[in-house]
Amino acid sequence: MPLPLVSVVIDTYNQERFIEQAIVSVLEQGLSSGEMEVIVVDDGSVDQTPEIVRKFEPRVRLVRKTNGGQASAFNTGIGESTAEFVAFLDGDDWWAEGKVKSVLEAFQQNPGIAEVGHGYFEVLDDRPTGEMLVPQSTIFVDLSSVGAARTADPARMLLGASRLAVRRDVLRRLGPIPAELVYAADTPMFMFGLALGGALILDKALCYYRLHSPMSERDRGASRAHGQDYHARFVKNRDYELTKFLMQILPQRLSELGVGPEVITAFFESDRVELERFELQRDGGGRWRTFKAEVRAFQATYKDPTVGYKLFKYLIAALALILPPQRFYNLRQWYSQQSTMHRLRSLVGRAEPVVPASLFQRRPTNAPQN
C-alpha cells in the first residue's frame, strides 16, 4: 500500500472547545485518506476531547497517552506518522483553505528545502481576527552565514507548530525532542531544519493562531494573592527557564550539524540579550554588565547609524552606569512607550535595522495577500 503524501500530527490537551474546528479544517483540505493521514495525539485530556475526536474515526486516528507535555506528544505523533512530510497543528488552532496543497507544492518545487512555514491570522480567544503576520514576499531562510542567521532569527515566528511542515529525514536526524519542553517543543524541529536545508516561508496566511486571554482562573487567584503583576512575572520566568534550557542544548546540536560558531552566535544573540536583561531585572547585578548588555543589543540590532543616532543610543545606555538595573529597565520600558521620545530620536539621526522591519509585516486581515 503506497504511503500518504503528508502526515498531519495534531497535539491536544483539554481542548474540547477547539479540537473539532482543528480537525475539520484539516479534513477540508481536499486530500483523500490515501494522500493524507491525520493523527491526533491526546496528551492525557480529562475533558471531552477524546470523545470529540472519536467522532471522526476512522478518517482520523486517535492516540491517547499519559500527560507529559508538548514534546512527548510530538514524539508520539512523529513515531506514528509514515509520510515523507509531517505537518503539525496545535489543537486550539486551525488551518486556512488550501494550506496543505500550498505546502506540498512548495516541497515539490524546492526539493532541497527541509521545511515550509507561512504567515498566520491572529485570533484572541473566540474573537474575530484582527491582524495577520506574513513575510513581505516568499522568503528562504537558513543558517548558511551570519547575515542569513540574523534574518532567520525573526523568521522563527512563522515556523511555529501550526505553521510548520518538516521532511521526515530532518525529524529522524533530530531524534526525540527533549521531554523537558512541555511547550515550545517545535523549536528544535525548525532549528534543525534551518541547518539541514533551510526553510521556505510562504507569503500567505494559511493558519489561524489562537491567542488566549492572559489569565486562567487559577492565575487570577494567584494574582489577587501576590499582586497584579504576578502573572506577568510568572510568564516571564517560565519563558526564561525555557529559553535558558534551549540555550544549553541547541547551540551544541547545531555545531554538530556543521553550523559555524559565528553563525550560531548571531542566531542566538537576541536570546542571550533577553536572558541577560531578565536576570538583571529579576536578580539585580552590576551596572557595567547592564551597560554592556545594552551596547551589545544595539550593535546586534542596527547597522550604519549616523553619529547623532549612535550618540543618542549610547547616552541612553550610559544611564545603566548610573541607575540600578531594575530602575534602568523600568525607565527603558517607560521610554519605549513615549512617542515624543521616538520623535526626538528621529531628529538626532537614524540607523537601519539589521533585518528590515518591512521583511515581516503585520497587516489588517482585510489586506490583500500576495
C-alpha positions, 0 to 999 in steps of 0.5 A: 500500500503506497504511503500518504503524501503528508502526515498531519500530527495534531497535539491536544490537551483539554481542548474540547472547545477547539479540537473539532474546528482543528480537525475539520479544517484539516479534513477540508483540505481536499486530500483523500485518506490515501494522500493524507493521514491525520493523527491526533495525539491526546496528551492525557485530556480529562475533558471531552476531547477524546470523545470529540475526536472519536467522532471522526474515526476512522478518517482520523486516528486517535492516540491517547497517552499519559500527560507529559507535555508538548514534546512527548506528544510530538514524539508520539505523533512523529513515531506514528506518522509514515509520510515523507512530510509531517505537518503539525497543528496545535489543537486550539488552532486551525488551518486556512483553505488550501494550506496543505496543497500550498505546502506540498507544492512548495516541497515539490518545487524546492526539493532541497528545502527541509521545511515550509512555514507561512504567515498566520491570522491572529485570533484572541480567544473566540474573537474575530481576527484582527491582524495577520503576520506574513513575510513581505514576499516568499522568503528562504531562510537558513543558517548558511552565514551570519547575515542569513542567521540574523534574518532567520532569527525573526523568521522563527515566528512563522515556523511555529507548530501550526505553521510548520511542515518538516521532511521526515529525514530532518525529524529522524536526524533530530531524534526525540525532542527533549521531554523537558519542553512541555511547550515550545517543543517545535523549536528544535524541529525548525532549528534543525531544519534551518541547518539541514536545508533551510526553510521556505516561508510562504507569503500567505496566511494559511493558519489561524493562531489562537491567542488566549486571554492572559489569565486562567482562573487559577492565575487570577487567584494567584494574582489577587494573592501576590499582586497584579503583576504576578502573572506577568512575572510568572510568564516571564520566568517560565519563558526564561527557564525555557529559553535558558534550557534551549540555550544549553542544548541547541547551540551544541546540536547545531555545531554538530550539524556543521553550523559555524560558531559565528553563525550560531552566535548571531542566531542566538544573540537576541536570546542571550540579550533577553536572558541577560536583561531578565536576570538583571531585572529579576536578580539585580547585578552590576551596572557595567554588565547592564551597560554592556548588555545594552551596547551589545543589543544595539550593535546586534540590532542596527547597522550604519547609524549616523553619529547623532543616532549612535550618540543618542543610543549610547547616552541612553545606555550610559544611564545603566552606569548610573541607575540600578538595573531594575530602575534602568529597565523600568525607565527603558520600558517607560521610554519605549512607550513615549512617542515624543521620545521616538520623535526626538530620536528621529531628529538626532539621526537614524540607523537601519535595522539589521533585518528590515522591519518591512521583511515581516509585516503585520497587516489588517486581515482585510489586506490583500495577500500576495 
